[in-house]
Amino acid sequence: MPKVIIDIEKCKGCGLCITVCPKEILSYSGKFNTSGYNYVTCIDENKCIACKSCALICPDVVFTILKEEKVKG
């Protein structure tokens, strides 16, 4: 299962990531960072497919997507 890390202090709440997420798991948090922006949050990491569309479109580079390594054995 991928892990979605969002740097909420860098997020300006533009919403571009919300529009490109194929699984529709990104949403405005309803909370504000110290700069006063309503930042984005991932509402269901279990549905994330690690496509990185959010990271690619984000002008502020707030996303880190970590893919779980499969253990062979």
C-alpha positions as MATLAB code, in Angstrom:
seq = 'MPKVIIDIEKCKGCGLCITVCPKEILSYSGKFNTSGYNYVTCIDENKCIACKSCALICPDVVFTILKEEKVKG';
ca = [
       0.000    0.000    0.000;
       1.444    3.390   -0.966;
       1.905    6.145    1.563;
       0.940    9.703    0.633;
       2.907   12.421    2.413;
       1.736   15.999    1.952;
       3.802   18.948    3.153;
       0.838   20.956    4.427;
       2.940   24.035    5.136;
       3.974   24.296    1.461;
       0.482   23.570    0.085;
      -1.304   26.651   -1.274;
      -4.618   24.879   -1.784;
      -4.756   25.369   -5.558;
      -6.667   22.087   -5.953;
      -4.919   20.911   -9.120;
      -4.089   17.600   -7.458;
      -7.728   17.055   -6.543;
      -8.761   17.359  -10.185;
      -6.214   14.829  -11.526;
      -6.462   12.075   -8.916;
      -8.006    9.068  -10.706;
      -9.171    7.551   -7.412;
     -10.681   10.823   -6.112;
      -8.974   10.448   -2.736;
      -7.671   14.007   -2.382;
      -9.794   16.689   -0.789;
      -9.520   20.046    0.919;
      -8.919   19.451    4.605;
     -11.095   22.263    5.896;
      -8.097   23.258    8.015;
      -5.559   25.987    7.369;
      -1.768   26.003    7.442;
       0.237   28.816    9.035;
       0.083   30.787    5.764;
      -3.716   30.670    5.838;
      -4.220   28.187    2.992;
      -6.843   25.445    3.113;
      -4.478   22.573    2.417;
      -5.179   19.261    0.705;
      -5.357   15.912    2.461;
      -5.578   12.287    1.363;
      -8.858   10.853    2.593;
      -8.149    7.174    1.804;
      -4.544    5.999    1.329;
      -5.817    2.428    0.862;
      -7.203    3.415   -2.552;
      -3.985    5.120   -3.705;
      -2.413    3.450   -6.750;
       0.810    5.500   -6.573;
       0.260    6.959  -10.044;
       1.945   10.169   -8.852;
      -0.429   12.385  -10.848;
      -0.767   14.637   -7.820;
       3.001   15.001   -7.471;
       3.468   15.687  -11.174;
       0.883   18.468  -11.378;
       1.662   20.163   -8.047;
       3.422   23.500   -8.663;
       4.674   23.610   -5.079;
       6.094   20.059   -4.870;
       4.202   19.145   -1.712;
       3.703   15.425   -2.429;
       5.892   12.457   -1.618;
       4.517    9.086   -2.662;
       6.167    6.063   -1.085;
       5.492    2.684   -2.645;
       5.701   -0.366   -0.431;
       8.417   -2.728   -1.566;
       7.252   -6.273   -2.218;
       9.312   -8.853   -0.386;
      10.265  -11.812   -2.527;
      10.556  -15.089   -0.804;
];
